[in-house]
Amino acid sequence: MSTTTTRFSVPGWVSDARPGGDIALALCVVALLAIMLVPLPTVLLDFGLAVSITSSVLVLMVALFLNRPLEFTSFPTVLLLTTLLRLGLNIATTRAILTHGHEGPAGAGQVVSAFGAFLMGGDVLIGLVVFAILLIVNFMVVTKGSGRIAEVAARFSLDAMPGKQMAIDADLSAGIIDETESRRRRKELEQESAFYGSMDGAAKFVRGDAIAGIIVTFVNLLGGLAIGLGRHGMPLADAIQSYSLLTVGDGLVSQIPSLLVSVAAGIVVTKAGAEGRADQLLATQLGGGPKPLAIAAGGAVLMALMPGMPALPFLALAGAAGGAAWMGRNAKGATPAEAAGAVPAAASAAASEEAQAQEALRVDGVRVELGYGLLSLAAGDAPRMTEQIRALRRTLAAEMGFMLPSIRVQDNLTLEPDQYLIRIKELEAGRGSLRAARLLAIDPSGGEPSLRGERCQEPAFGLPAVWIEEQQREEALARGCTVVDAAGVLATHLTEIMRENMAELLSHADTRKLLDGLPEEQRRIVQEIIPAQASMGTVQRVLQTLLAERVSIRDLPTILEGIQEAVSAGARAVPAIVATVRLRLARQLTDAARGPAGHVALVSLGAEWEAAFGEALVGPAEDRQLAMAPSRLTEFVRRLRDALDHAAAQGETPVVVCSGAIRTHVRAVVERFRPMTTVMAQGEIHPRARIRTLGQV
């Protein structure tokens, strides 16, 4: 026997009608408007008044515990909704008072009757006077002051907006913040201006609510007396007693929530520019200094000594203020050693934990991790590896034009004893094995050395090699082998990895440092380009593109002139700017491609492949993409590899030459199988260079 479970799905509109849903909010707003038109029974009227009082207390508490005004951006909307609720309930209670006021105090509900009886205390005149004072305090003091502060805050916020936007642009150009932080600050600035502008208008709701309360009070009192005396024939004393009680009760039920919301609005607008909750700010700023507390304590003592003054409350306050002043003085007067000793263990532990967390979050640009068997390479009296790393950074800086980040060396017990690992920005970029006490013999011709020892592959280039003992050094040199110690092998591998990842290692801060390091007479071009013609990010991407193709950026003035020329000609995409920069660097590129014989060996693309690549480019002019068929691309790779292998057999290191329009795309293809091969445009070969054409594809 099987049972079937039927699962019912809840319609979408039902879930939207839950508290916090959009339909629920729409229904609440419709209900607020309906209260003004539909007569309510006293039970619903009491419930609505309870909701009004509770929501006002909630708004006040939220305002008190705010750290920043922008944490309550919905406050203008809340002001509107709470004002509508109070006005609707005012109209409903007015209708109930005028309709059922002759029946007694319960005619407008128990909430109104209870508030009126509590305030009046059996005396009609005292109740009306106290109620009038509450109206004046709310209307003339709290509401008017909050409205003025909101108006001034909105005006100053809008006036300061252009300066704040310029400050964000300056921080972005200086590299202090990145694009993400810049967008976040701009959004926060927009929210701030919109919030203070809305608060300026929302303050008028509170002011209008207070005026409406005064008018409704007179309507209830005068209208109720007229209806009670004229229509229902009530005695004058009974009419005054009944309708004044209901009028004062209704006024309190509306004015107390209005006063709470007005105070909340005042707290929010007066917190502009202050960070932290109101209680923390008051405790810190009012009780933070011992001198004001001591003077206040002295003033309280003088008040207690005055004839006729009650001594007990003033002396109690004087004792509290004096004690706080004494504790504050001791805290500020402690010596550094005492202050250090007074730090709780919990705070010290928290600081240590935070420091560890910061250390864990730090991303090293380059890091070398060693197995415990290789730690001797970086320690001892003569650490060979650290010396070579320092020399490596100096060499690459002189060669490529910028100082690479510091290289961190640390142990890694998870590695094998003889293993090492190289990381670029926390990601593995290479690894290998070393023999700390041996030497590595390599045959420069690429063959396998005929020596006794442990066979292996050299980690940087993958050449066959042999680990030999120290006493075999002379024999290996006699046979024409290159002999390198373990530290040199690791340094060579590290050099190649850093060359491959040099573009990624050039950060925004490094770019800014390079530009700031230019001579004074060359900084004018930087001011002309950034940020009027190109952003710092564009300059960084141009330099990274050059480094990715192992082009030195040491001639920075020429590169900047190329960027300015390209941008002035309308180029916006980085590849187009780089093409212009490379034309400016033609002499440097040609010199780097020159072989030992003094000429540049070339392998050029024929007309067939020039046309094939040109026809395969799709997309807008600033962002062309290569869409060549895979079979055609495979054929091109095969033909080019044959031409390069033929040139290598002649002892040459050729350069692939093509037209400037397709150079970037040809380079992207060649990089896949021959990353060390240089690809140049025809215009990038200097006119005075000696060239030798080895073949054509």
N, C-alpha and C positions, 0 to 999 in steps of 0.2 A: 504494500500500500504506500503510495507516494503522496507527499504533501507539496502543494504549490504555494509559494510565497508571492503575494502581489505587492509590488512596491509602487506607492503613489508618489508622483513628483509634484512639488509645490510650484504653482504658477509664478512667473517672474514678477508680476505686479504685486503678488502677496509678499515676496521677499523685499521688494522696494518699499512696501508700506511699513516695514519694521522701523523701530526708533533709529534715526540716523539715515534712513533712506530718503530719496528725493521725493517720492510720493507722500511720505509721512510729513515732510516739511511743507509741501504744497497744501496738504489737508489742514495742517495747523494754521497756515496763513489764511485760508478760506474760513476756518473756524473763528479766527480773530475778527475778520470782517463781518461774519454772521452774527457775532455777539452784539454788535451795534444795532442790528435790525430786528432780531428775534427775541421776544421776551423769554427770560430764563427763569425756571423754578428756583426757589431759594437754595435747594440742595446743590444744583450746578453752580449757582452764584457763589456759594461758600467755597466750593471746590476751586473755581477760577481764582478767587481771591487768595486762597492758600497757595496756588501755583504761582501767582504774581509775587507774593512775599518770599517764597522759597527760591524762586529764580533770581530775585534781586540779591538775596544773601549769597547765592552761588556766584553771581557776577562779581560781587565785592570781594569774595575770597580769592577768586582767580586773579583779580587785579592786584591784590595784596602780595600774592606769591609769584608774580612775574619776575623774571630776571631782566627781560628787555621788552619794551612796548611791542616790538614786531612779533613777539610770540603770541599776541592776541590780535591778529590782523582782522579777525571777524568781529571785533568789538563794535564798529559802526553798524553792522547789520544787527547785532544783538541789541544795540540801543534802539534801533527802529522797531524791532519786534516787541521788545518789552514795553516801549511807549505805546504801540498799538494795543497791546494787551491791557495796559492800565486804562487807556481811553475807552476801549470797548467795555471794560468792567465798570468804568465811571458812568457810562451811558446806561448800562444795565441796572446799576444800583439806583441811579436817578429815576429810572422808570419805576423801579420797585418802591422807592420812597414816596413818589408822587401818587402811586396807585394804591399802595397798602399801608402808607404811613399812619393812617387813622386807626389801624388795627392794633398798634402798640409797637414796642421796640423790636419785636421779632418780625415785623413786616418786611424788612429788607435782608433777612438772613441773620444767622447767629454771629457771624464774624463782624459784621458792621455794628450790631448791638453791643457785642463784647468790647470792641475798641472804643465806642462812644462812652459806655459806662465807666471803663477804666480811666479814660482821660478826664472826664468831667468830675468824677468823684462825688456826684450828687449836687454839684453847683453848676448851673448852666453858664453863668457869666465867666467863671474861672475856666471852664472848658473851652469856651469860644476864644478867650484871650490867649490861652496856651496854643490852640490850634492856629490862630493868626500869627503867633511868633514863629511856629514851625514853617508856615508858608513863607514868611519873610526871609528866614534863614536859608531855606532851600532856593528861593527865587533870587534874592539880592546878593547872597554871599557865595554859596557853593556853585550854583549854576552859572552865574555871571562870571565868576573867576575862572571856572573851567573853560567856558566859551572863549574868554580872552586869551588864555594860555594856548588853547588849540589853534586859534587864529594866528597868533604870533609864531607858533611852532611850524604851522603850514607855510607861512611866508618865508621864514628863514630856511626851511628845508628846501623849498623850491629855489631860493636864491643861491644856496650852496651847492645845488646839484651839478652845474657845469664844472666847478672847481673839483668836486669829488670825482667826476668822470675823467678829468685831466690827470688827477693823481693816479687813478687806476691805469690809464694809458702809460703814464711815466713808469710805474712799477713794472708793467708788462715789458716795456722797451728795455728797462734796465735789467731784466731777468730775475727780479725779486719774486715775481709770481709767474705761473704758467697760464696757458689759455683757459684751462678749466677753472682755476681760481679767479681769473679775470671775469669769466661769465658769471660765476657765483656772486662776485661782488657787485656786478652791474645789476643782476636780478634783485639782490638785496637792496640796492640803491633805489630801484624802481618801486619795490614794495614799500620802502620807507616814505618816499614822496607821496605815493598813492594813499598810504595809511594816514599821514598827517593831514592831507587834503580832505580825506573822508571824515576824519575826526573833527575838522573845522565845521563841516556841514552837519555832522551828527550832533554836535553840541547844540545846534538850533532845535533839534528834537526835544532835548531835555528842557530847554528854556520854554518852548511852546507847551510842553507838558505841564510845567509849573503854572503858566498863565491859564491854561485850560482848567487846572484844578481850582484856581481862585474863582473863575467864572461859574463852574459847576457848583461850588459851595454856595454862592449867592442864589443860584437858581434853586437849589434844593431847599434852602432856608425860606426864602421869600415865596417861592411857588408852593412849598408845602404848607406854609401858614395860610396862604390864600385859599388853597383847596380844602384844608382842614376846617377853616372858619366858614367859608362860603358854601362849599358843597356838602360837607358832612356835619356841619353845625356843632363842631367841637368847642368847648370853652377855651378861652384865650390861654389860660395857664396850662391846660392839658396840651393844646396845640404846640405852644412854645416848648414844653418839656419833651414831647414826642419827636417833633421834627428837628429840634436842635440836637437831640441825642443822635438821631439817625444821620443828620448832616455832618456832625463832628466825627462820628464813626466812619462814614463814607470817606470823608476827607483824610482821615488818618490812614485808612486802608489803602488809599491811593498815594498819599504824600510820603508815607514811610518807605515803600518800595522806590518811589521816585527819588527820595533823599539818598537811599543806599546806592542806586545806580549813578546818581550825580557824584557822590563821593568816589565811586569806582572810576568814573570818567576823569575826575580830577587827579586821582592817583596815577592813572595811565599816562595822561598828558604831562604831568609833572615829573615823570621818570625819564623823560627824553634826555639822552646822553649819559644816564647812569646805568651801571651794570650791577645786577644782584637783586635779591629780594628786598622788599621794603623794610622788613624787620632787621635784616643784616646791615643794610645801609644806615638805618637809624642807630642801631647799637654801636656800629663802628664809628660813625661820625659824631654822635652826641656823647658817647661814653668812651671815646678813644683817647682823649687827652686828660691828664690829671688836673691841669690848672683850671679849666672851666668847671669841673666837678667840685674842686676845692672852693672856688668862689661861690658856686651855688650853695654848697653846704654852709658857708659863712653867712650868706644871705638868709637862709632858713633859720639859723640860730638867732640872727638879729630880729627876725619876725617873731620868733618864740618869746623873746625878751620884751617885746612891746606890751604896754599895759592893755589888758582886756583881750589879748590874743590867746587862743588855746595853744598851750605849749606842746602837748603830746604829739600832734601830727607833724608840726614843724621840726621838733627834735628828732622824730623818727626819720623824716626825710633827710635831715642834716646828717644823721648817722649813716644812712645808706649811701648818700653822695660822698661823704668823707671817706668811708671804707673803700668805695670804688676808686677814689682818687689815690688813696694810699697804695692799693694793689697795682694801679697803673703806673705809679711812680717807681715802685720796686721793680716792675717788669722792664721799664725803660732804663733804669739805673744800673741794672746788672752788668757785670763785667763780661767781656766776650767769652772768657773761660766758663763763667757761671751760666751764661746763656747757652753755650754749647752743651754744658752738662745737663741743662734743664730740658733738652729736647727729649721727648718721650721715645721709648724704644719702638713704639708702633710707627711714629713718624719717620724714624731712621730706617726702619725696615721698609716702609712704603717708598721712601726715596731710593733705596737700594733696588727695590723691585722695579721702580720706574726706569732707573738707569739701565737695568738688565733688559727691560722691554725695548728701550730705545736702541740698545746695542743690537738686539735681535732684529729690529726693523731696518737697520742700516744695510744698504746694498753696496757691496764693494765693486768698483769698476773692474778691477783685475785681481784675482786671488789665486795663489799657488798653494795647493794642499799636498803635504808630504806624508808618506808612510813613515813609521817610526824608524825604519832602517836607513832613511835618507836625511834624518834630522841633522846629522853631522855636517851636511853640505851648507846649512844655514847657521851653524853655531861654531863654537870653538874660537881659537885665537885668530884664525885666518879664514873666515867664511867666504869661500870662493863664489858661491851663488849670489849672495847679496851684493858683492862687488860687481859682478857681471850684470846684475839687474840695474844697478845705478848707471853703469856704462851704457847699457842698452837704452835706457830712457834718454840719456844725453844724445846718443847717436840718432835715435828716431826723431828727437826734437829738432836736431840740426838738419835732418834729411827731409822730414815731412812738414815741418813748420809749426808744430805745437807740442807742448809738453804733455805727455800722457799722464793719466792719474797714477797715484802711488800704487805700488803693487804690494799686496798684503801676502805674507808667507806664514802659514800656520800648519800644525800637525792635524792629521785625520786618522784616527785609530781604526776606522772602518776599512781603510785601504790595506792592501797587502804591504808587507814591510818595504819592498823595493819599488812600489808604485808611486806615481805622482799624478795629480789632477789639476788642470788649469781651467778656471771658471772666468767667464766674462759676464758681469752683472748677474752673478749667482747661477748662471747656466753653464753646463759643461761644454767647453770648447775643444778640449783635447786631453789625452792621457797617455801615459807610457810607463815603461819600466827601466830602471837604471841599476847599475852595479857600482855602488859607491866606491869600492876599492879597486876598480878596474878602469881600463881605457877602452874607448870604442874606435875600432879601425874601419875606415870607409875607403873604398876604391873610387876615386873621382870619375872614372869612366863609366861607373854604374855596374861593373861586374862584382862578383862575390870575391872578397879577399881570400887568398889561399894561405890562411894562417890558422894555427890551432887556437881554439877557444869556443865560446858559446855563440852559435849563430843567432842572428836576430835581424830585425829591420830598424833602420834609423827612423825615429818617430817623426821628425819634421818633414822629410821628403819621401819616406818609404823606401830608401835605398837599402840593398843588402849590406850587412855589416857584421863585425865579430867583436865580442868582448874579450879583450886580451889582458894578460898580466903586465905589470909595470916593466918587467925585465924583457918583454917582447917589443918594447917601443922602438928600439933601434932597427930591429928586423922589419917591422912594419913600415917605417920611414924609408928604409932601403928599397922596399918593393913599391914605393910610390903611393903608399896609402896616406890618408889624412887621419891623424890620431887626435882624439878629443877626450877630455876627461868627462866624468859624469855631470859636473856642474855646467860645462860648456854645451853638452848635449841638451840639457834642459833649457839653457838660455837660448840656444838656437831654435828649439821648438817654440818657446815663448815668443821669440821675435817674429816668427812666421804667423803665429796665431794673432798677435797684436797687429801685424800688417793687414791681415784679412779682416779684422774687426775694428780698424781704426776709425771708420766712419761712425760706427755706433758709439765709440768712446768720446767723440767730440760732442760735449753737452752744450746747452744754452749758456751756462756760466762760462765755459771755456771760450765760446765764441765772443762773449762780452769781454773777457780778459784779453783776447787777441786784439780786439779793436781798441781797447783802452791802452794797450801797450804800443800802439803806433806812435811815431814821432809827432811832435806838435804840428808841424807843417802839413802832415798827411791826415790829420783828424778832421779837416774841413770837409773832405769828401764823405766821411762817415756821417757828419751832421747833415750833409745834403741828401744822402740816400735814406737814412733812417730818421724818423719813420715816414717821411714825406713820399718817397718813391717805393721803398720796400721795407718790410718789417724785419726785425731781428731774426724771426723764424725763417724767413726766406733766405737770408744770408747764411744761416746755419745749414739749411738743406743744400744750398749750392756747394758749400765747403764739404759737406758730407758726401755729396755725389762725386766730387773730385777725389776725395780720399778713398772712396770705394773702388776707384779705378787706379789707385796708387799714384795719384798725381799730387805732388807737393803743393801745399798752400802757403809756402814760406813767402812767396812774392805776393803778399796780401794787397798792397796798393794796386797792382795790375788787375787782380781779381775784382776788386771793388770798382775799378774803372770799367771793366767788362760788364759788371752788373748794372752800373749806371747807364752804359750805352744800350744794353738790351732793354731795360725798363723804359728808357726814353723813346725807344723804337716801338714800344707797345707790347713787348713780351711780358707775360705774366706767369706762365707755367715754368717750373724749375728746369725741365729739359731744354727749353728754348733759351733760357738765360745761361745755362751751362754751355750750350753750343757757342754762344758769343764769347764767353769767358775763355773757352779753349782756343778760339781763334787768337785772342790776345796773348795766350801762353804758348803760341806756336814754337817759338825758339826753345823754350824749356821742354816742351813735349818731344821735339825733334832731338834735342840733345840727350834726353833720357832713353830714346829708342836707338841711339847710335851704337853700333857694335864695336868690338875690339879693333876691327880693321879701319874704323873711321867712317863707315858709311851706314846708311839705314837700309836694311834688307826688307823688301816689300813683297807681299803677296796680295794682288789686287783682285777685286771682284769684276767679272766680265759684264758686258752689257745685258746678257740674259738674266743674271741674278740681280743686277741693279733694277731692271724692269720688274722682275718678280717681286722683290721686296717693296718697290714703290706701289705696285698694284695691290699688295696685300695689306697696306696700311688703311685703317678705317677710323672713323671718328672725327671730331672737330680738329681744326688745325693746331690748337694749343694742347691737345691731348690725344695724339694719334696712337693707335694700338695695332700690333701685328696680328693678322688673322690668316696666316699661311697654312695650307693643308699639311697635316702631319707627314704624309708620304713625301711631299715636296721638301719639307723641312729636314727630313731624314736624309734625303739625297744631298741637300746642301751641306749638312754636317759631314757626310761621308767624303764628298769631294774636297771640302776645306781641310779635313783631317789628313787626307792623302797629300795635299799640297804642303801643309805644315810639316809633315813627317819627311817629305822629300827635302825640304829646306833644312831641317834639323840634321839630316844625313850629310849635308854639305858643311855642317859646323856653324850654321847661321841661326840666329834667333829672329825670325821674321816678324814684321808688323803687318796686320791686315788693314788694307786701305780701301775705303769706299766713299761714296758721296756723303755730304753732311746731312742730308735729309733722312738717311736710313742708318747713320752710324750708331745711334743709341740702340736700335733694335738688333743690329748685327752684333753689337757688343753683348747684348742680353743672351743671344744664342751662343756665342763663342764662350761666354763665361761658364756655361753649363759643362763643357768638356775640356776647355783649356783656359782656366781662370787667369793664368799668368800671361797669356797672350794679349798684346796691346792692339787695340782697334782705333785707328785714326781716320779722320776725314781728310779728304784731299787738300782742303784749305789749311789744315793744321800742320802740314809739312812745310818747314821754313824754305823759302825760295833758294837760299844759299847752301842748303844741305846737300851732301853727296848721297845719292840713292842708288840702289841696285835692285832691279826687279828680278825676283827669283821664279815667279810663276803667276798664273792667273786662274781663277776658279770660274 
